[in-house]
Amino acid sequence: MRWVRDNGLSIALLLLFAVSVVGHALSGWIANNEELVRHSAAPLTLSSYLSGGEFNATLFENWESEFLQMWAYVMLTAYLFQRGSPESKNPDESAPQDRDPKLDRDKANAPWPVRIGGMARVIYAHSLGWALLILFLASFTFHWLNSTRLAIDEALQHGETPPTLFEHLGSAALWFESFQNWQSEFLSTAVLILLAIYLREKGSPESKPVSAAHSQTGTD
C-alpha cells in the first residue's frame, strides 16, 4: 500500500512505542508484585497497577525527558553550530531569509497559516518549538502528580506524614527521577552530533554522504 510506504517510519516507531509501553506495564506490574509479596502485602491487579502512581510516574518521567531533549535540540540547532556535523547548519553560510509572505500565499500547497499570513504565520514559524515545550511541560506535570501519589502511598505505608504536592516538588526524590533521565538524553544528542562528524551511515538522512569531508557541515 502506498500509504504504508509513505508513512512507514512513523508507523514502525509507533508500533515499537506500543510494544515498549506494554512491556513496561507488564514487567513493572510483575516486579511491583514481587516486591509486595516480599513484604507480605497483597499483590495488585494489572488495572490497579496501571492506574497507580508508580507506573504513571515512570511513564511520564520518560516522556518528559524525551520531549525536553527534542525541544532543546530544535531550539539549540536554530541558533548554535557544530562544524562538520550534519545535524548543524553551516556557520559559514548566511542565515536564510524567510520568504516573502506574498510568494508563499501564491502556493496552493503552502500550510494554511502561511497562506493567511500576519500573526498566524508568525506563530506557525515557531510552532514546532512551542509544541515540544508544551508536551514537555505536560509530561513533567503528570510525572510530578503521579510521583507525589507514589510518595504519599510510601509515606502512609511507613506511618509517616505524607508530603503535599508542592512539598514533593521541592524534594530530592522528584528531581533525582528527572535528572537521571535528562542527562542521558542530552548525552545521546551530543554523541549523535559529534559522531556524525566522522562516521557515516549510508542511506540515513542523519548522515553526511559517505565521501563527504569531515569538515562538511549539513547533509548537502
N, C-alpha and C positions, 0 to 999 in steps of 0.2 A: 504494500500500500504506500502511495506517495506520501500520505500524511505521516505515517510512521517513520518513513525515511527522513522526512523534513524535520521531524521532532524527536529523532532517536536519542539525541544526547540528553534532553530533559526527561524523556520517558525512562531511560536507563537510570539516571540519577534519582528520580522519584521512586522507582522500584527498589533501588538499593537503600534509599532512605526508609521506605516502608518495612523492608526486611530488617533493617537495623533497629527500628523502633520496636518491632515485635520481639526481636532478640533481646533488646534492652529490657522490655517489660517482663518477659518470661524469666530471664536469668536473674533480674533484680528481685522478682517475686520469690523464686526458689531460694536465693541467697538470704533474703529477709526472713523467710520462714525457718530456714536452718538456724538463723541467729535467735529467733523467738523460741524455738524448741530447745535450744541450748540453755535458755534462761527460764525454761519451764513455763513458757507462755503459749497460748493457743495460736496456731498458725492462721494467717489471713487468707480469705478467698482472693481470687485474682481481681475481682471487681473492687474489693476493699483496698487492695494494694494500689490499683491503678488510680483510685480516687484520693489516695492518701498523700501526705506531704512529701514522703521520701521519693517516690517515683517522679512526681511532678517537679520537685526541686531539682533533681538531677537532670530531668528532661530540659527544662528551661535554662538551667545553668549552662548546658552545652549550646543551646540555640543562641543564647546571649553572647557567648564568646565568638561564635561564627559570624553573627551579624555585626559585631564590633569590628572583627577583622576585615570584613568586606567593606564596611563603611570607611574605616581608616585607610584601606588600600585605595578605594576610589578617590577619596579626598586628597591623600598624600600624592598620588600619581598625577593629580591635576596641577600640582604646584611644585613638586620636587622631581629631581632627575637622578638616574643612576646610569652613568655612561657604560655602554656595552650591553645593557640588558634589554631584551625585547619587551619587558614589562614597563619600560620607561619611554617618555617622549625624548626626542633628540634635543639636548641642550643647545646645540649649535644652530638649530632652526628657529626662526622667529615664530612666536606664538600665532597660530592660525586665527585670522579674524572671522568672527561669526558672519554668516551670510546675511545679505540684505533681506529683511523680512518680506519685502515685496517679491523678491525672486522665489522665496520659499513658498509663499502663498500661491504662486502660479503652478506649483507642482501638485497634481491631484492626489498623489500618494504620500504627501507630507503629513505627519501627525496633525490631528485637529488643533492642538494648541498653537502650532506653528502657523497654520492657516489663519487662525483667529488673530494672532499677533498680540501686541500690547503686553499687559500683565500676565496673560495666560502663557505667552511664550517665555517670559522671564521665569515664571515658576517652573515651567516644564524643563527649562535649561538646567535646573538644579534638582529635578525630581528624583533622580536615582539616589543622590546623596541623602536627601530628606527621607525617602522611603526606607533606606537601610538604617538610618538613625532612629526612626520611629520603631522599626522592628527590633532593634537592639534595646531601646528603652522599654518596649512592651515585654520583651523576654526577660530583661533584668527585673522588672516589676513582678512578673509571675514567679520568677526564681525567688525573689525576696519574700513574697507572700507564702509560698509553699515551704521555703526554708524556715520561716517563722513558725508555721504549723508543726513542722518536724521538731523544732526546738522546744515548743510548748509541750508536745507529747513526751519528749525525753525528760523534760523538767518534772512533769507530773509523775512519770514512772519512778523518778528518784526522790519524790517528795520535796521538790524544790519549787520556788516561786517561778511561774512561767514568765518569760520575757514579753514585753509589749512589742508591737510591730516596730516602733521606732527604736526601742532598745536593741532589738535584733539587728536593725540597720547599722548600728554602731558596733556590732560585735565582731570579734576576730574571726569567728566561725564562718559568717557570711562572706567576708572578704577573702578568707582562705579559699573558699569554694570558687569564687570568681577569679582571683589572681592565678590560681593553678591552671586554669584554662586559658586565660588571656595570654599568659607568657608563651604557651605553646603555639597559639595562633600567630602571634607576632613573629616568633622564631621561624615558623614554617614559611611565612610570607617572605621574610628576609632571605631565607635559604633559597627559595624559588627564584627570587630576583637575582641573587648573586650567582647561583649555579648556572642560570640560563646565559650568563655572560660567556662561559667557557664550554658548556656542554650543549648538546643538540638532541632533539627527538624528532626525527623526520616525520612529517605529516601533521605535527601539532601546531596550532596557531600560537601556542605559548612559547614556541622555539623559533630562533632565527633560522634561515636556510643553512644547510649543513656546511656549505662553502663560505659562509659569511665570516668576516674578520671578527675577532673578539671585541674590537673597539666599536663595531657597528651597533648603533642604538636603535631600538624599534625593530619591527618584523620585516620592514621593507628592504 
